[in-house]
């Protein structure tokens, strides 16, 4: 879905309320849903939640042949959101790939 920044913020509030720490995004690579609060609890910046998988911040790293628990996906990487994210159009007209909002 494509949103202006204002529309995106309004949709997040509609889905999750005005407590931003409850806002949640889904990693397009592993499917993990994480809230901004989980990022804060992991010692990461809460605003990383819409562009990086929490696995980048919990030390799990990349999946291995022995464990699929890790994920270090980022929307700003070569493959973006793998076609499974949203686009935010900034006030300057730039388009930024972000993870999709989680279902409520």
C-alpha positions in Angstrom: 0.0 0.0 0.0 1.2 3.5 -0.7 0.6 6.3 1.9 1.6 9.8 2.4 3.4 10.2 5.8 0.3 11.8 7.3 -1.9 9.0 6.0 0.5 6.4 7.4 0.5 7.9 10.8 -3.3 8.2 10.8 -3.6 4.5 9.9 -1.2 3.4 12.6 -3.3 5.4 15.2 -6.5 3.9 13.8 -5.2 0.4 14.1 -3.2 0.5 17.4 -4.2 3.7 19.2 -2.2 6.7 20.1 0.4 4.8 22.3 3.1 4.5 19.7 4.9 1.7 21.7 1.9 -0.6 20.7 2.4 0.1 17.0 3.4 -3.2 15.3 5.1 -4.1 12.0 5.6 -7.4 10.2 9.0 -8.5 8.8 8.5 -9.4 5.2 11.3 -12.0 5.3 10.5 -14.1 8.5 7.0 -12.9 9.3 7.8 -11.9 12.9 5.5 -9.2 14.2 7.2 -6.7 16.6 6.0 -3.6 18.4 8.0 -0.5 19.0 8.1 -1.5 22.7 9.8 -4.7 21.8 12.5 -2.7 20.0 12.9 -0.5 23.0 13.1 -3.5 25.3 15.8 -5.0 23.1 17.9 -1.8 23.4 17.2 -0.6 19.9 15.6 2.6 18.7 11.8 2.1 18.5 11.7 3.8 15.1 13.8 0.9 13.7 10.6 -1.2 13.9 9.2 -0.2 10.6 12.4 -0.9 8.6 14.3 -3.7 10.4 13.5 -7.1 11.8 13.9 -7.3 15.6 16.4 -10.1 14.9 19.0 -7.5 13.9 18.8 -6.2 17.5 18.5 -9.4 19.6 21.7 -11.1 18.5 20.0 -13.9 16.6 21.6 -12.9 13.3 20.8 -14.6 10.0 19.0 -17.9 9.8 21.3 -20.9 9.7 20.9 -24.5 8.6 20.5 -25.5 12.2 18.2 -22.7 13.4 15.6 -20.6 11.6 15.2 -18.3 14.6 17.4 -15.5 13.4 16.5 -12.8 10.9 18.4 -9.6 10.1 16.2 -8.2 7.3 16.1 -4.5 6.6 13.8 -2.6 4.2 16.7 -0.4 3.1 18.7 -3.4 1.8 19.1 -4.6 -1.7 15.8 -6.4 -1.9 13.8 -3.9 0.1 10.6 -5.4 1.5 10.4 -8.3 -1.0 7.3 -6.8 -2.4 5.6 -7.3 0.9 5.8 -3.9 2.5 4.3 -0.4 2.2 5.6 2.8 0.6 5.6 6.1 2.4 5.7 9.2 0.2 7.6 12.0 2.0 6.7 15.7 1.8 9.6 16.0 -0.7 8.0 13.3 -2.9 10.6 10.6 -2.1 9.3 7.0 -1.7 10.5 5.0 1.3 10.0 1.3 1.7 8.7 0.2 5.1 7.5 -3.0 6.6 3.7 -3.5 6.5 1.7 -2.7 9.5 0.7 -5.8 11.5 -3.0 -6.7 11.7 -4.6 -5.3 14.7 
